[in-house]
């Protein structure tokens, strides 16, 4: 998936979920929740189609490609515990998602763009990889450049991000601390991950 360049509102409508949070996508979904197309009727999915749709939700929401998702799945399958829950928690710990959840930006694509342009540091080291998986104790900051500080300070002040318990955010200093690893209740995407596990395990 990576960077989706098509109409995001259509994706929200097709998947019947708010996987894209940009103003236009949200407005389009709220105005018309039916699927895109001439008749806008929601067809009943087959078992395969329903599982595929759930998988697509994860890919669009976290902005990951098929190969990345399958790598997370293989890692989750080898990890002790619930495979589906572990898969989702790996996605939640991605750096671009953490930056979005902390409140630096309004959407995950904005977070990904900022990381790729080296706007952020993790534990004092400049990073450019959105897929970095954070650990408890990691400190995320905006690089100490006046222009970047001004841009993200304005974004923080204009945002209405809902804070999460496992990330401590200091708006004044533009610093986020991963205080603990997320748990099952911290997963931000409503998805039937059991269907996804069955789909990927075929």
N, C-alpha and C positions, 0 to 999 in steps of 0.2 A: 504494500500500500504506500508507505512512505508519505510523500506529499501529494495529496489529491488536488487536482487543478480544476475539476469540473464543478458544477453547481452543487453546493453543499446542502442546500435546502432539499433538493431532490433525494439525496442520500438519507436525510432524516426521515422524509416521508416514506421512502421505500422500505426502510428498516423499522419504521414506527417507533423511533427512539431519538432522543436529542444527543446524537453522537458528535455533532458539530455545534459549537457554542457561539459562533460569530453572530453579530446582530442580524444580518440578512438571513442566515440559515434559521435562526430562532423565529424570526418574524414569518418566514415562509411556512414553517411547520405549524406555527400557531394559527396562521390564516387558513391553511388547508392541510389537514392531517391525512387525507386519503393519498394513496400511492400516485406517483406521477404517471401520466398517460392520458389518452383521450377520455376514457370512461372512469378512471380513478377508482375502480372496484378492487378491494383487497381479496386476492385469491387465497384459498386454503392451501397451505404448504404441505407437500409430502414430508415424510420423516427426514429424508435427505435435505429437502429444501429448507425446513425449519432449522436443522443443525447448521446448514451453510449460512443462513441469515444470522444466526447467533455468532458464528465465527467472524462474519463480516463486521458485526458491531464492534468486536474487539479490535480488529484491524483498523477500522476507521477512527474509533475513539482514541486509541493510543498512537495512531499514525505509524503502524509497523507493517512490514512486508510479510508475505507468506513464509519466506525462509526464516525470518526472525521469529515469527510466531511458532514455527515448528521447532526451532532451537530451544525456545522457552519451554515448549511442551516436553521435549526430550529431557531437559534438565529437571523439570517438575516431576516427570515420571520416575527419574532416578533418585529423587529426594524422598525421604521418609515423610509420610503424611498424606493428606488428601491431594491428589494430583491437580484437580481443577482449582482448588483454593490456592495451591502453591503457584500455579500458572498465573492466576490473576494478581497475586501479590508480587510476583516478579515484574509484571507490567506496571503495577502501582509504584514500584521502586525505581522505575526509569527516571533519569534526571529531568527530562522534559516534562514528565507528569508531576514530579515533585515541585518544579519551579511554578507550574500552573497551580497546583494545590496550595502552595505557600502564598500566592497572591502577587507575584512579581508581574504577571501578565494576565490577560483575560482569556486566552485560548491556548491550547497545546501547540497548534501551528506557530503561534507567536513565540512560544518558549523554544520550539525547535529552531526557528530562524535565529533567535538570539544566541543560542548555544553554538550553532554552526558558524556564526560570525564572531565567536570568541568573546562574547559579552560577559560571561560568567566564569567564576573560579570555584573550585571545590577544594577545600582545605588549603587555600592559598595558591593553588595551581590552576592556571588558565586551561579550560577544556573546550573541545569543539566536537564532542560526540554525544548526541542526544540519548543514545541507548545505554549510557553508563548506569549501572545499578548501584544505588547509594546504600550505605550501611549506617547503622546507628552511630551517632557521634559526628557524622559528616557535617561540615559547615559550608554553606553555599552563599556566595556574595557576588555582587556586581563589581566588575573591574573598576579600579579607582581612576576613572577618567571622567572629568566634569560633564561631558556631553552625554555619556551613558548614564551617569548618576541622575542627571536631570530628566532623561527620557523615562527611566524606570520609576523615579519618584513620582512623576506625573501619572504614570500608569497605575501605581499603587494607590494614589490619592483618588483616582477616578473609578477604581474598581470596587466591586462588591463581593470579593471572593469569600467563600465560607471556609473558615479555618478548620484544620483537622488536628486531632489530638496528638498525632505522632510527629508533627512538624511545628517547631516554635519559630515564629516570624517576628522580626524586629523592623517595622516599617521605616523608622527614622534612620537606621544604619543600613537598610537594605540587606539584611542578613537573615538567613534561614538555617536552623539547626535541626537535623533529623534526630529527635530525642529518643526515638525507639523505632523498631520495625513495625510496619502496619500489620493489623490483624484482620480477621474475616469481616468484621464490622466496618473496616475502613475502606473496603473496596467501593469505588465510586460509580462503577458502571453496573446497572441492573442487567444481568445476562444469565441465561441458563447454561452455566459452564459445563454441566454434565453432558449436554448434547455436544458441546464443542470437544470435550475429551473423547467421546465416542466417535466423533467425526475424524479427529486427528489420529486416533488409534487404529483406524482401519488399515 
